[in-house]
């Protein structure tokens, strides 16, 4: 047996289930905020260590079983490209 629910009724339908404890909050813990802010700062200070999302997503989509060596190759290519760009800008 299937239950057909219109999208407008979906939230009401979910409220019939105890999916979230009452004591659950939407607040992000301070330690987690600090961790994310630190990562953002590191990315700002060292952009050459960041991976290009377009390249990463292509690599991930190409295979579901990527190995560490594949990621290392991707990082190496990006660093080489960064170094090449740095030399042409000087």
PyMOL commands that set and color helices and strands:
alter all, ss='L'
color gray80, all
select helices_A, chain A and resi 7-14+30-45+47-49+53-62+68-89
alter helices_A, ss='H'
color red, helices_A
deselect
rebuild
show_as cartoon
